[in-house]
C-alpha cells in the first residue's frame, strides 16, 4: 500500500509537468521561425541604419559645398556691385 502512495506522489507531478510542457514544445518550431525572422529584420535594420548614416554624411558634405558656393557668390556680387 505504501508503494502505491509513493508512486502516486512521484508520478502524478511528473504527469502534470509533462502535460504542462507539451504545448510549449509544440510551439517551438513557430518560435524558432519567429526568432529567425526577427534576426533577419534586425540585420536589415542595421543595414538601413548604416545607409542612413552614409546619406547623412553625404548631405553634410553637400551642405558644406553649398555654403562655400554661396560665400563665393557673395564675394563675386560684392566685387561687381
Beta strands, then each sheet from edge to edge (+ up, - down):
end
